[in-house]
Amino acid sequence: MPVFEYTAVSNNNEGHVESGRIVAKDKIDAFDKLKRHGLRLVKLQKIEGISAIFKKLTADIK
């Protein structure tokens, strides 16, 4: 499964920006997972290569 880095704004606090990594099937699945965690205004960037393998182990949302 691909790994994405995200930055998003929390629904609870207008000024609070969160960032991290998420494991998802595709971008649509990643957006859905982040929406379920109460995040909006999401920016995603796909991580590829060897670094994706290591970052998959330490992802914030799986």
Secondary structure, DSSP 4 states (H G I P E B T S, - for coil): --EEEEEEEESS-TT-EEEEEEE-SSHHHHHHHHHHTTEEEEEEEEE-SHHHHHHHHT-SB-
